[in-house]
Amino acid sequence: MKYGHTNDDDDGTLQFRLRFEKADRDKDGLISYQELKTLIESFKYPCSDAELQDYVNEVDINENGEVNVDAFLDIISIIQNGIEEKNNSKNEIIEAFKIFDKNNTGLLTPKNVFDIFKQIDQTIQEEEVLQMFKECDLNRRSEERFSRNAET
């Protein structure tokens, strides 16, 4: 139990324990990799085969490829922590984007980026900003926007 789950139900542990018991068809306290995979998929957790195998390798102290309930709870905790980290990173990116999106349009123009560089005293050429947008802009409208906006 090194990943922070508890024996009470504050974090939903009881639900996970019950689902584990149901997946443990032969009631030996262990589930196979395939049973684990099916169980993880039933929770709709995003987890590739390679990731799941890594998690099993990390918590499988007996190295028998099977997982007991504590190891299963450790895997759930690892997955949930990963999801939380991804959500936090996404939120940080959104907040940073809002700083650049002064008009709250949900779009960044090359002029926005150019102005930010000027505000932080970083030298960048218009052509460099345009090149960045050419590499990212699928609708190819950024050049016109920048040219129109740069003149104002």
C-alpha positions in Angstrom: 0.0 0.0 0.0 2.7 2.4 -0.9 0.6 4.6 -3.3 -1.7 6.2 -0.7 -4.9 4.1 -0.8 -6.6 3.4 2.5 -8.7 0.7 4.0 -11.7 2.9 4.4 -13.9 4.2 1.7 -12.8 7.9 1.7 -11.2 7.3 -1.7 -13.6 4.7 -3.1 -11.4 1.8 -2.0 -14.3 -0.3 -1.0 -15.8 -0.1 -4.5 -12.5 -1.1 -6.0 -12.1 -4.0 -3.5 -15.6 -5.3 -4.4 -14.9 -5.1 -8.1 -11.6 -6.9 -7.5 -13.4 -9.7 -5.6 -15.9 -10.0 -8.5 -13.0 -10.3 -11.0 -11.3 -12.9 -8.9 -13.3 -15.8 -10.3 -11.5 -18.6 -8.5 -11.4 -16.7 -5.2 -7.7 -17.2 -4.6 -7.0 -13.5 -3.9 -5.2 -13.0 -7.2 -6.2 -11.9 -10.7 -4.4 -12.5 -13.9 -3.1 -9.8 -16.2 -6.0 -10.4 -18.5 -8.6 -10.1 -15.7 -6.8 -6.9 -14.5 -6.9 -5.5 -18.0 -10.6 -6.2 -18.3 -11.2 -4.7 -14.8 -9.2 -1.5 -15.7 -11.1 -1.2 -19.0 -14.4 -1.5 -17.1 -13.4 1.7 -15.2 -12.9 3.5 -18.5 -9.3 4.4 -17.5 -7.0 5.3 -20.3 -4.3 2.8 -20.1 -2.3 1.1 -22.9 -1.1 -2.5 -22.7 2.5 -1.3 -22.2 1.5 1.0 -19.4 -0.5 -1.6 -17.6 2.3 -4.1 -18.0 4.7 -1.5 -16.5 2.3 -1.0 -13.5 2.1 -4.7 -12.9 5.9 -5.1 -13.1 6.1 -2.2 -10.5 3.8 -3.7 -8.0 4.1 -7.5 -8.6 6.5 -8.4 -5.7 6.0 -12.1 -6.3 6.9 -11.7 -10.0 4.2 -14.2 -10.9 2.3 -11.9 -13.3 -0.8 -12.0 -11.0 -2.0 -9.2 -8.8 -3.5 -9.3 -5.3 -5.9 -6.7 -4.0 -3.3 -4.4 -2.5 -1.3 -4.4 -5.8 -4.5 -3.7 -7.7 -5.2 -0.8 -5.4 -1.7 0.5 -6.0 -2.2 0.3 -9.8 -5.5 2.2 -9.5 -3.7 4.8 -7.4 -0.9 5.1 -10.0 -3.5 5.5 -12.8 -5.6 8.1 -10.9 -2.5 10.1 -10.1 -1.5 10.1 -13.7 -4.9 11.3 -14.8 -4.8 14.0 -12.2 -1.4 15.1 -13.4 -2.6 15.2 -17.0 -5.6 17.3 -16.0 -3.4 19.7 -14.0 -1.1 20.1 -16.9 -4.0 20.7 -19.3 -5.4 23.4 -16.9 -2.0 25.1 -16.6 -1.8 25.3 -20.4 -5.3 26.7 -20.7 -4.5 29.3 -18.1 -1.3 30.3 -19.9 -3.2 30.5 -23.2 -5.7 32.9 -21.6 -2.8 35.2 -20.7 -1.9 35.4 -24.4 -5.5 35.6 -25.6 -6.1 39.2 -24.5 -9.4 39.5 -26.4 -10.8 36.3 -25.0 -11.5 34.9 -28.5 -10.1 31.5 -28.0 -7.6 32.2 -30.7 -4.0 33.4 -30.8 -2.8 35.5 -33.6 0.8 36.1 -34.6 0.2 39.7 -33.4 -0.7 38.4 -29.9 2.6 36.4 -29.8 4.6 39.3 -31.2 3.2 41.7 -28.6 4.0 39.3 -25.8 7.6 39.0 -26.9 7.8 42.8 -27.0 6.4 43.1 -23.5 9.0 40.7 -22.0 11.8 42.5 -23.9 12.6 39.5 -26.1 13.7 40.3 -29.6 11.9 38.4 -32.3 11.4 39.1 -35.9 7.9 39.2 -37.5 9.1 36.5 -39.9 10.0 34.2 -37.0 6.5 34.6 -35.5 4.9 34.0 -38.9 7.0 30.9 -39.4 5.9 29.5 -36.0 2.3 30.0 -37.1 2.8 28.6 -40.6 4.0 25.4 -38.9 1.0 25.2 -36.6 -1.9 27.0 -38.5 -4.0 24.6 -40.5 -6.3 27.2 -41.9 -3.4 29.4 -43.2 -5.2 32.6 -42.1 -2.6 33.8 -39.6 -0.5 35.8 -42.0 -3.4 38.0 -43.1 -4.4 38.5 -39.5 -0.9 39.4 -38.4 -0.5 41.8 -41.3 -3.8 43.6 -40.7 -3.3 43.7 -36.9 0.3 44.7 -37.0 -0.5 48.0 -38.7 -2.9 49.1 -36.0 
